[in-house]
Amino acid sequence: MSELLSWIYLVSASALALYGFNILLTAGLYWRKRHATSETPPLTETPRVTVQLPIYNELYVVERLIDATVALDWPRECLQIQVLDDSDDETTAIARARVEYYRRRGYDITLLRRADRAGFKAGALAAGFAGATGEFIAVFDADFVPPRDFLKRTIPHLLAQPNIGLAQTRWGHLNATYSPLTRAEALALDGHFVIEQTARHRNGLFFNFNGTAGVWRRACIEEAGGWQGDTLSEDLDLSYRAQMRGWQFLFLPDVVAPAELPPQIHAYKRQQYRWAKGSTQVLLKLGARVLTAPGLSLFKRIEGLLHLSGYVMNVLMLTLLLTLVPLMILDTRLPEGMLYFSFAMFGPVIVYSLSQRALYPDWLARMRYFVVLLLLGTGIALNNSLAVLAAFTRRGNTFRRTPKFRVESPADAWQAKRYALPFSWETLAELALAAYACFGALVAWQRHLTWTLPFLLLYAASFAFVGGLSLLHSLPAHRRVELATAP
């Protein structure tokens, strides 16, 4: 038993260290080309553009989205707007009224409804694509507010470079300062966009459309096989299929489309679950093709696989915790060289520091919330592990949307709104893991295995943080409002 657990621990620790050192490598790749720029070419023509707005039960934000899209600075005769509505609540009535309002004022805007939600978001995008008249297709999710000059800062790049199939922009944040949770989420997204996406793009590696705030070339979507709904990450799926067909992608970090961050921990968990499961589904679907794709360097293939399998890190983290405690109880001696694996932990610190330094003058003050992000990123390991395992076991494929509440300022409250999510059983499991890690820390202290204490205490604090916040955000609506408005 001890030998089996040792091997499981060693393999998991080695794999996790590989991902950690790859994050360090990503930071290095970013630093190497941090001064590269993408000047916007002059706009020589105004081609027809279709803007697709996939929505499902978004009664709080759908008007904001439609209003911002209509306000895009683009010739009206060259702009088609499709509201792809799969809603089953009053969102449809709100959206239809807004669409009719703008239609009467001469805008080419339509509300498209389907008989069912087959294929979920991918199905909605595909249905709209069949009637799209634009040479270029822009996509915005319901929580986004595209800036007026969005098309004028993206379309010129696509016109100037016919081999570019997608221009992806950076996500901004409408409510980053709302709470410590949203500050941590903003920090995580800044690291992804400023460092990871930039590093991948500028070094010729695979990178992906982020599902929104990007512009596709119609021919690229068609040649790559179109939107497919067999994974929950239709954006990642189409991105890899297109790049393996030879299309180039462009990332524009200076073009920012702000969006609303989930203020409820349950909503964040749901978002992460969908991303983790969808990414793993794409790994299973396309991983072998990435590994054997002709004309690609070995480095690009390996980086592609590490990219697609990134959420497997959560399973590895959970496995380390579950195996370390019995190994200590059994007095199993682990190789001392494993201590060097801890250097891989510097990767996230460097990535997030670099991203904040690149974006904000007060970046040191913002890095205070890295502690919250560290707790959140570790404590969500169970949630994401369940998603990865669901993908590997081919269990279910339901697209569970991330609820939006139109929370933009500290005065806004999400607690009593329609889409607030209820208590889930995973919360109890997270608190149980916190207790398990505390027990492990006690064992480590008694047996003088002090090198394990930082890891076990981090696990304990992280699962307690996520589980405790989940309990707090599961309180009955009226009680949550009382707490939120208390002096």
N, C-alpha and C positions, 0 to 999 in steps of 0.2 A: 504493500500500500504506500509506504513512504517513498519507494523508488518511483512509482507511477506519478505520485503527486509532485515529486521533484522534477520529473521530465515535463509535466504539464506546466509547472511554474517557470522552468528554464526556457521552454519554447515560447511561452506567452511573454516573458520579460524580454527575450531577444527580439521578438517581433515588434513589441511596443517600442523598444529602443530604436529599431529601424525606422519606424514612423517618426519618432522624436527627432532623430538625427536628420531625417528628410526635411523636417520643418526648419531646422538650422540651415540646411542646404538651400531651401527656398529663400530664406532671409539673405543668404549670400548671393543668390542669383538676382534678387531684387537690388541689393546694394551695388552689385557690379554694373547694373544698367539703370541706376536710379535717375540719372540726368537725361535720359532719352526723352524726347518730346514728340507729340503728334500734332503739328500745326494744322488747323482747320483749313482745307483748301478753299479757294473762292467758290461760291455757289454760281455755277454757270447756267443752270437750268433748274426748273422746279417740276420734277417728275410727279406722277400721281402716287400718293401714299395712302395705304389703308391702315387705320389704327384700330386694333382689336382690343376690346375691354371684356375679358371673361369674368363673369360675376356669378356668385351663388349665395343668396341670402346675405345681402350687404346693405340693409336698410339705413344704416347710420352713415355710410360713406359713399354710396353710389352717386348722389347728386354732386358731391365734391369732385369725384372722379370725372364725371361727364362734363361739368363746368370747366375743369382744367384742360380737358382734351379739346373742347371746342375753342378754347382760348389760344391754342397753339398758333404760333406765328407762321402760317403757311397759306398760300392762296386757296381760297375756299373752293374754287373749281377743281383743285388738284388734291383735295382731301376727302377721303371716305372714312366714316367712323362707324364701326360695328359694335353694338352693345350685345355681347353674347351671354344671354341671361338663362341660366338653368335654375333659377330660384323657385322655391315653393312657399314663399311668404309674401308679405306686402312689398318687398323689394321690387317686384315686377311692376306694380302699379306706380311706384315712385319713379322708376326708371322710364316707364312708358310715357308718363306725363312730361318728364324732362326731355325725352327724345322728341316728342311732339312739339314741345315749346321751341326747340331749335330747328326742327323741320319747317315750321311755319316761317322761320326767319331765313330760310334758304340754305341751310346746311344739309349736306349729304350724310345723314345719320339715320341708322335703322336699329331697331330692336329685334334680335333674332332669338326665337324660342325653339327648343327641340322637344320631341315627344317624350324623351327620357334622357338620363344622364350617361348614356353609354360612352365609355372612354373618358368620362369626367372632363377635366380641363382640356386634355388632348382632343377629345371628341368635339368639344365646343369650338376649339381653334380650327379643327379640320372642317367642321360644318361651315364656319365663317369663311374659311379660305376658299371654299368652292364658289362663293359669290364675291370674293374680293376682286377689286378692279385695279389695285395698286401694283406698281412695279416693286415697291418696297412695303414691308409689313412691320409695323411697330406694335408692340404688345405692352400693356400696362395692367397690372393687377389692381384690385379694388382699393388697396390701401395706399396707392401712390398718387402723387400730385405732380404730373410732369411740368417742368418749367416751360415758359412760352417759347424759348428759343431752342427747344430740344431738337426739333427736326433740322433746323438751320445749322446745328452744330454736329449732326450725325450724318445726314444724307450726303453732304459734300465728300466725305471720306469714301462712301460707297460709289459715288459717281466717278471719283478720281481713280479708284482701284477696282476694276471689274472682277478681280479674283477674290475680293472680300465678300463673304457670304453673310456675315453678321457683324454689327457694331454694338457692343455691350457697354453700357455706362455704369457709373458707380452709384450705389444706393446712398442717399442721405437719410436723415432722421428728423421726423417732425416732432418727436416727443422724447428725445434722448435724456433730458433732464427730469423726466416725470418722477422717476424713482430709482433707487439703486439697481433694481432689476433691469430697467430699460437702459441705464448707463452701461451696465455690463454687456447687454445685448449689442449696444452701439459699438462698444469696444471690440467685440468679437467680429462684427461685420466690417468694421474699419480694417482689422487685420486681414480679413479674407480679401477684400477688394483692393486695398492699397498695396499690400505686400504679395499675397498669393496670386491674384489675378494678373497683377502687373508683371510679376516675375515669370509666370507661365507665358504670357503673351510675348514679352520682349525677348524671351529665350527660345521661342519657337516650339513650345510644348503644347500639349492639349490643354485647352481650358474651355469653360462651358458658358452658354447662355444661362443666366440666372432666373429664367422664367418670366422676367418682366424688365421694363426699362431698357429694352434693346430694339434694334431694327434689323430685320432679316431682308435679304434679297429674295424675292419670290422664286427665282430660278434655283436658288440654293435649297430651299425647302422642297421643291418638286424633285430635284435630282437626288436628294438624300432619302427620298421615300416618304416624305410628309410626316405629319404628326401621327404618332402611334400611342395607343392607350394601354399597352400591356405592362407598363411600369407606372409608378407614381411620380417619377421624375422625367416627364416627357421632354423637358428642356435639356436635361443632361443627355438623354438618349439621342435626340435629334442632333445635338451638338457633336457628339462623337461620330455618328454616322456621316454627318456632313464633312467633318475634317478628314475622315478616312477616305472620303471621295475626292480629296484634294483641295477643298475650299479652305481659304484662310479666314481667320477671325481677327477682329480688331477690338481692343479694350481701350476705352477713353476715360481715364481716371479723373480728368478735369471737368467732365460733363456729369452733373449730379442730379439725380431724380430723387427727391425726398419721399419717405414712406413712414407709415406708422408702425412703431415697434409694439409687440404684444405686451400689455401691461399686467396680464394675469399669468401666473406661472403655468397654469394648465394649458393656456393657449400656446405658450412657448414650447412646452413639452409636445403638444400635438404637432406643431410646426417641425420640431426636430425629429419626431417619430416619422413623419412623412418623408422628410429629406433623407433620413437614415435608411428607411426601407426602400425608397425609390432609388437611391444611389446604389444600394446593394443589388437591387433587381437589374439595374443597368450593368453592373459588374458581371452578373450571371449571364446576361443576354449578350454582351459585347466583349467581355474580357478576353476570350480566346481569339476573337478577331483583332483586338488591339495587339495582342502578343504576336500574332502572325502576319499582321498587315504589311504588305510589301512597300519598300521605299522609305521606311521609317528607321531611324537610328535606334539602337538598343536602349540608349538612355531615354529617349522619348517614349518607348514602349513601357519601360519599367516605371517611369514617372506617371504614365497614363494609368497603369494598374494600381499604383499607390494612391492616385487621385480617386479612382472609382471605389477603392476599398477603404477609404479613409475612416468610415464609421465603424469598421471592425475594431478600431482602437478601443471602443467602449467595451466590447466583449473581452478584450485582452485585459483591460483595467479591472473588470469585475472578476475575471478568472484569477488574477494575481491576489486580490483580496481574499477570495474564497479558499485558495490553496495555501496562502502564507500562514494562516493561523494554525491549521492542523500540522503543518510542517514544523512550526515552532514547538507545538505540544509534543511532537514525536522526536524532538531534539535532532532534526535533520540538519546537517551542515551543508550550506550552499556555497558555491565557489566565491571566493573573495573578489574575483575579477568582476563580478556583477555590479560592484559599487560604481564602476566606471559608466554603467548604463545610466546612472543618475544625471550625468552631464546632458543627456538628451532632454531633460526637463527645462533647460535654458532656452530651448527653441521658442516656445510660446511667449516667454518674457521678452525675448528680443523682437519677435514679430510684432507684438502689440506695442512695444515701446517705439519701434521704428514707424509704425503707422500713425501713432498719435503725434510723434515728432514731425512727421511730414505734413500733418493736417492742421495742427492747432498750436498757437503760441504758448498756451497754458498746458502743454502736454504732460508735464510732470504732475500737475494737480489732477488731471484726468486719469493718470495711471494709478491713483489711489483705488480706483474701482476694479483694478486687476484682481484684488483679493476676492471681490464678489464674483468676478468672472471665473476665477480658479475654483471657488466653491461650487458655482453653477455648473461649470464644465465637467467637474468630477462627479458631482451629485446626480447629474442626469444620465450617468452611465447605464443604470438599470433600464430607464425608459428607452434609450437608444439601442441597447443590447436586445431588448425584446423586439424592436423593429428589425434589426439585422437578422435575428433568428426567424422572424416571420417571413422574411424574404427568402432565406435559405430553405425553409420548409414549404415554400409556396403557399402559405396560409393567408387566404383573403386578399383582396386588393381594393378595399374601400378607400376612397379619397375623402379624408376628414379635413375639412377646411380649417384654416386658422381664423377664429372670430376677430372681427375688428369693431372697435367701439367709438371711433372718432375721439380719441383722447389725445389732445394736443398740448394742453397746459396743465400745471399742477391743480388748477381749479376743476378740471374735468374729472368725472368719476365713472368708472366702468362697472362698479359693483352691482348696481341694480338693473343693468341693461339686459336685454333679451338674451344675448348670446353668451353670457357668463357661464362657464363650464362647471359642472358639479364635482363632487368628491370622486376619486377613483381608487381602486384597491392598491394600485402600485405605491401609493403614499405610505401604506402600512409596511410594505416590503422595504421601502427606502429607510424608514425609521428602524426597521429590524436590522438592516445592513449597518446603520449607524451604531446600534448597540453591539453588533457583531465586531465591528472595527474597534470599539472601546474595549471589548473583552480581549481582543487581540493585543491591544496596546498594554493592557494589564499583564498579559502573559509575557510580552516582550520585556517589560520592566522587571518582572520577577526573575526572568532567565537571563537578564543582562544583555539582551539582544537590542541594544539601543539604536543600532543603525536602521532598524525597521520602524522605530517610533514616529519619525516625521511622516512617513507614508501612511501608517495606520491612523494617526491623529488627523491627517488631511482627509482620509476617507470618512472618518467619524464625523468631522465637522461638515463635510460636504453633503453627505446623505442626511445629516440632521438639518442642515440649512434648506435643502430642496424639499425634504419631507415636511419640515415645520412650516415653510412658506406655503406648501401645498395645502396643509391643514388650514392655515389662516385664510387662504384664498378660497376655501371650500365652505366657509361660514355661510349661514343663510343670508340672503341678499340684504334684508333690513338690518341685520347685525353688522354686516360689512360696511354699509353706509354710515351707521352710527360711529363705527371706529374711524372711518375715513374723514368724517367731519368733526370729530371730537377736537377740542382745543388742545 
